[in-house]
Amino acid sequence: MGSLTPSPKTATHRLQVNQLKERCVTRLKFSLTRDNFAETVVLADRVNHQGLQQACVNFAMQEENRSVLQNGEQKMLKRIVDDAPDLAVKLMEAFMKQGVPKEAQNG
């Protein structure tokens, strides 16, 4: 039977994988656009990364991006609801807390 203690090689490998994962997440956070938003939301939900999920919520709540959710880009919203329902709820809760954007009030 093997030891329950991971070998230094295994521990090093896990650390490197975690570092790579965090670098990828950081890049995704700073690369969010309206075009890749739905895909990033689904990925954040799949890997259950709280930081990336929060970055998606923050992105959606920025004034210049809120109209995308407000106007209901159907294909994007359907993908999020179908593939990341828990995060869709978080997005809608954040959206409701923010209120209606000024441009939507006037239109």
C-alpha positions as CSV (number, residue, x, y, z in Angstrom):
1,M,0.0,0.0,0.0
2,G,1.1,3.5,-0.8
3,S,1.7,6.3,1.7
4,L,-1.1,8.8,2.5
5,T,1.4,11.6,2.3
6,P,1.8,13.1,-1.2
7,S,5.3,12.9,-2.6
8,P,7.1,16.2,-3.1
9,K,6.8,15.7,-6.8
10,T,3.0,15.4,-6.6
11,A,2.7,18.4,-4.2
12,T,4.8,20.5,-6.6
13,H,2.7,19.4,-9.5
14,R,-0.5,20.4,-7.7
15,L,0.9,23.8,-6.8
16,Q,1.9,24.4,-10.4
17,V,-1.6,23.4,-11.6
18,N,-3.2,25.7,-9.1
19,Q,-0.9,28.6,-10.1
20,L,-1.7,28.0,-13.7
21,K,-5.4,27.9,-12.9
22,E,-5.2,31.2,-11.1
23,R,-3.2,32.8,-13.9
24,C,-5.9,31.7,-16.4
25,V,-8.7,33.0,-14.1
26,T,-6.9,36.4,-13.8
27,R,-6.6,36.6,-17.5
28,L,-10.3,35.8,-18.0
29,K,-11.3,38.4,-15.4
30,F,-9.4,41.2,-17.3
31,S,-10.6,39.9,-20.7
32,L,-14.3,40.0,-20.1
33,T,-16.3,41.5,-23.0
34,R,-19.9,41.5,-24.0
35,D,-19.0,39.0,-26.7
36,N,-17.4,36.4,-24.3
37,F,-19.6,37.2,-21.2
38,A,-21.9,34.2,-21.5
39,E,-19.1,31.8,-22.1
40,T,-17.1,33.1,-19.2
41,V,-20.2,32.9,-16.9
42,V,-20.7,29.2,-17.8
43,L,-17.0,28.5,-17.3
44,A,-17.0,30.2,-13.9
45,D,-20.0,28.2,-12.9
46,R,-18.5,24.9,-14.1
47,V,-15.2,25.3,-12.3
48,N,-17.0,26.8,-9.3
49,H,-14.5,29.6,-9.0
50,Q,-16.0,32.2,-6.7
51,G,-13.6,35.0,-7.8
52,L,-14.4,34.5,-11.5
53,Q,-18.1,34.3,-10.7
54,Q,-17.9,37.6,-8.8
55,A,-15.9,39.2,-11.7
56,C,-18.8,38.2,-14.0
57,V,-21.3,39.8,-11.7
58,N,-19.2,42.9,-11.4
59,F,-18.8,43.1,-15.1
60,A,-22.6,42.8,-15.7
61,M,-23.3,45.5,-13.2
62,Q,-21.1,48.1,-14.8
63,E,-23.2,50.9,-16.2
64,E,-22.1,50.4,-19.7
65,N,-22.8,46.6,-19.6
66,R,-26.1,46.6,-17.7
67,S,-28.1,47.4,-20.8
68,V,-27.2,43.9,-22.2
69,L,-29.0,42.2,-19.4
70,Q,-31.7,44.9,-19.3
71,N,-32.5,44.5,-23.0
72,G,-32.5,40.8,-22.7
73,E,-30.0,39.5,-25.3
74,Q,-32.0,36.4,-25.6
75,K,-29.4,34.0,-26.9
76,M,-26.9,35.0,-24.2
77,L,-29.4,34.9,-21.4
78,K,-30.7,31.5,-22.5
79,R,-27.2,30.1,-22.5
80,I,-26.5,31.4,-19.0
81,V,-29.8,30.2,-17.6
82,D,-29.5,26.8,-19.2
83,D,-25.8,26.1,-18.5
84,A,-25.2,28.1,-15.3
85,P,-28.5,28.5,-13.4
86,D,-27.0,29.2,-10.0
87,L,-24.9,32.0,-11.4
88,A,-27.9,33.3,-13.4
89,V,-29.7,33.7,-10.1
90,K,-26.8,35.7,-8.6
91,L,-26.7,37.9,-11.7
92,M,-30.4,38.6,-11.5
93,E,-30.2,39.3,-7.7
94,A,-27.3,41.8,-8.3
95,F,-29.2,43.4,-11.1
96,M,-32.3,43.8,-9.0
97,K,-30.3,45.4,-6.2
98,Q,-28.8,47.9,-8.6
99,G,-32.2,49.0,-10.0
100,V,-33.0,50.2,-13.4
101,P,-30.3,51.9,-15.4
102,K,-30.8,55.6,-16.2
103,E,-31.0,55.0,-20.0
104,A,-33.8,52.4,-19.5
105,Q,-35.8,54.8,-17.3
106,N,-35.8,57.4,-20.1
107,G,-36.5,55.0,-22.9
